Amino acid sequence: MFRRVLIANRGEIACRIIRTCRRLGIETVAVHSTADRGALHVALADHAVLIGEAAPALSYLDGERVIEAAKALGADAIHPGYGFLSENADFAAAVAAAGLVFVGPPPAAIRAMGAKDEAKRLMAAAGVPCVPGYAGQDVGDARLQAEAERIGYPLLVKAAAGGGGKGMRVVEHAADLAPALAAARREALAAFGSDRVILERYLERPRHIEAQVLADGHGRTLFLFERECTLQRRHQKVIEEAPSPTLDDAARTTLGAVAVRAAAAVGYVNAGTVEFLYADGQPYFIEMNTRLQVEHPVTELVTGLDLVEWQLRIAAGEALPFGQDDLALDGHAIEARLYAEDPSTGFLPSTGRLHVVRWPEPSPCLRVETGVQAGDEVGLDYDPMLAKLAAHGPDRATALARLRQALGTTRLVGVTTNRGYLQSVLADPAVQANQVDTTWLERKRHHPPPGLPADARRLAVADRLAERAERAAALAEAAGDAHGPWQAIDGFRLGRSAAQLVRLAEADRLVELTVTHGPAGWQVDDGDRTQVMQVLKSTGDTRVEVDGRRITGLVVRDGPLRWVATARGEVRFRRVPLMASDADEGAAEGTARAPMPGRIVEVAVAAGDTIERGTLLVKLEAMKMEHHVVAEVAGRVCHVAVGLGDQVAAGATLVELAAGEGAT
Ligand code: ADP
């Protein structure tokens, strides 16, 4: 077995590989970019080497630097994880040429499966059923037009070198073929350096079911059962499970035989995944991923095997000591991918500093796979996946319930995540009944889990009252009058109503609540109804009781932002000042900041302008989309800090405002 292994990756997968190495007594070497100096994978590894700048091309994708680091630190093998260099046949060959072992398949197998056209030709020749279509070498317009007529519409144009859903276009009618081809070729050339495409019949509402295979270098190839990854958004997996709830034992056996045949046809060695779409109960090969897959933990949970351990053993030349008949399925496992992304903005990646990271307790029925920790900056250089939670149970319903509980106790504060979205997807009866297809998530609009915004508002109000009390106490202390009636925060005023107003900006709407202190607690009026709220605990894990119902959540103050995280997800509020003269409250909101890094494409105001709440200040282009930064207060523009074309960081000051609106 190896003595020292270098992990050419980052994030959760690097951490996960390090854990298995540690258990096997193998030393680990982490490589990292300048952005990842403080990253968890670097802290966990026995040794760490800085290999370059934050941009992946200058670090994690630089094969030469990785190999140099492995040699310099005396590693005897390199594990590539997934993504980055994992499916780069030239890199695998260079690793071997440097006298090191690549923990993965032989370069020839990577190459054979690397392009969708060649892979499909090989698979068809080996008798593996493929999605009907055209995967020939002649990719001229005339030939593709003719093939498209033969295949029929709707059809799918795919980049032959593609991955991650890039360079893919659905074509409904013949008239749309030419523009779709042009767009797919452009995207493919930019992303993969090749504009070769294939055509496939577009299967209507299929399922995605993939086979995990494990092959040693001694002629044994095993089928480690399948995963169902039908819940996808934009052709990307969101929730994965094993085994597939769609297949019966006979279908499972058939799939296993086909997958083993596919792997054998390319002389496959190590762990790999053969992906199929199922339509009318029939499997159709789409591609093979010649590496460890993101969703491999669900297979590990139902087989009891550590895939990374077997990858290492096979790479070290060991023969598999068990056969197909020794493998059995144990229960059911489901995994959800937690991303730093904002479902309310079309799933744009969200950036920021993670103030709080709190995971559920890992156990034999719950895996928490992550590479982030509190204090980490989530930027745009890398994949926005923060973690995978994978739950196991004796049956699917139990695994699902455990996953929902686990997501419910997770707290991530500082970036917007898809946790609430995942909760509402998993709560959907169609998901629970497995009545879904690969386009289902896209067609079904998932709203925030019911109750989340209302609960979060109550908690934010409790925190706001606590904040005012803190401020009143501090003022009293400064005035040497800590116990006087003028400092009480219950709203008591001589000859006036005891009502207080709390204003919060929630996404693009303003929430106003009137809070009155009475004998039974706080009366909270949101315009629609009045509820009685007792504040049981008002810092950190805030607890309130609203009309007798207990609501708990974490409230984090982050400059002008108030994050509220409950079991159902997170809500981000922004304080809105009540009066211009209320300097303490108003100061933070007087500054319009960049919501994300981007470029200024329009400056709509000048110093001295009078503005209303909602007036457009600046247009920011980020992630290929325009964002409108608007005034959150009415008043006057004091200073414009940016100019047309400026590149700005997230949180950068754009416009300084003086609030001029009074309100109580
Ligand atoms: P990539 O390599 O870019 O991930 P794949 O070929 O693996 O692309 O396909 C990804 C997803 O796209 C599939 O899981 C499926 O949802 C959808 N898809 C791919 N091919 C077809 C097809 N012929 N018909 C319908 N959907 C497809």
Residues whose N, C-alpha, C, O or C-beta is under 5 A from the ligand:
A	BS01	ADP	V131 L156 G162 G163 G164 G165 K166 E200 R201 Y202 L203 H208 H235 I286 E287 T438
